[in-house]
Amino acid sequence: MTFRYVLVYSIKPLLKSFLPFFVIAVGIFILLMDRRELQSSGKKRDAKLAKAIGIVYIIAGPVLYLIGRII
């Protein structure tokens, strides 16, 4: 079994189904809930980091979906 078959039969279904949407949902949760909680507790630097991580997750979701469509 080559790497191509492993990629096509085990990873591709994940990238085309729920994984990109889950990654986007996690990014939205980080932006809406976690960042707000960190700001209210006075942790400004951590809130900025949570904002950056949330944006990266929201961008990574569609990228993963596109990779799944290309494979």
N, C-alpha and C positions, 0 to 999 in steps of 0.2 A: 504494500500500500504506500503510495507516494504522498508527498506533502500536498499535492494538488487535490487528491481525493479527500484527504482530511479537511482541507480548506473548504471544498465545495459541499461536502455532506455534513459537516459539523459546525462550522463557523458561519457560513453564508446564511443558513436559516435564522440564526440569531440576529445577524445584522439587518435582515430584511423584515423582521417581525417586531418584537417588543423592545429590544435593547435600545435602539435610538430614542424611542419615546420615553423609556425609563430614564435615560441619561438627561433628556430635556426636563423631565419632571423633577429630578434631583436638583438640577441647576436652578429651576424656578423656586424650589423650596429653600435652597440656600440663599437666594436673593431676597425672597419675601420674609422668611421667618428668621433664619439664623442671623442674617446681617442686621435686621431690626433689633433682635435681642442683644446682639453685641454692642450696637450703638447705644441702646438704652442703659447698658451696664457700664458705659464709659470706655469701652475698649475700641478706640478709634482705628488703630492700626489693624487689629484683627477684623474689624468690620470692612475695611478697604480690601483686605486679603480675601474675605468671604465674597465680596462683590466681584473681584477678579476671577475667583474660582467658579462662581455661578455663571458668569459670562462665558468662560471657557467651556463649561459643560453644555450650555445652550448652543454654542457653536459646534461642539463636538458631536452632538446628536445627529444633525443633518449630514455631517461629514461621514459618520459611520454608516448612515443609510445609503449614501452615495457609493461608498466603498462596497457595501453589500450588493448594490445593483451592478457595479462594474465587474465584480469577481465572477 
